Amino acid sequence: MSTSAPQPTITPYPDGPLLLRGDVVLQTADGEVIPRHRRTVALCRCGLSAIKPFCDGTHKAAGFRTEG
């Protein structure tokens, strides 16, 4: 039985955010740590969220669509 932590995962949701699961540190381009309040977070990929880098659901109203 392994005691190591599970590997982090990133799951793209169709027409929505990227779900990040696992123990990772998010940082700005300048290296500043971005606080996380949950183990699973939704990251914006439409570019319209008011709480970037996190998703606030704006993609729905904006009609954001992904390819495929």
Residue pairs with C-beta under 8 A, 6 or more apart in sequence:
5 22
5 23
6 22
7 22
8 20
8 21
8 22
8 23
8 24
9 19
9 20
9 21
9 22
10 18
10 19
10 20
10 21
11 18
11 19
11 21
12 18
12 19
12 45
12 66
13 19
14 66
14 68
15 59
15 64
15 65
15 66
16 42
16 45
16 55
16 59
16 60
16 64
16 66
17 42
17 43
17 44
17 45
17 55
17 59
18 42
18 43
18 45
19 40
19 41
19 42
19 43
20 26
20 40
20 41
20 42
20 43
21 39
21 40
22 39
23 39
25 33
26 33
26 34
26 36
26 41
26 53
27 33
27 34
28 34
34 53
41 54
42 54
42 55
43 53
43 54
43 55
44 51
44 52
44 53
44 54
44 55
44 56
44 58
44 59
45 55
45 59
45 64
45 66
46 58
46 59
46 62
46 64
48 58
48 59
48 62
48 64
49 55
49 56
49 58
49 59
50 56
50 58
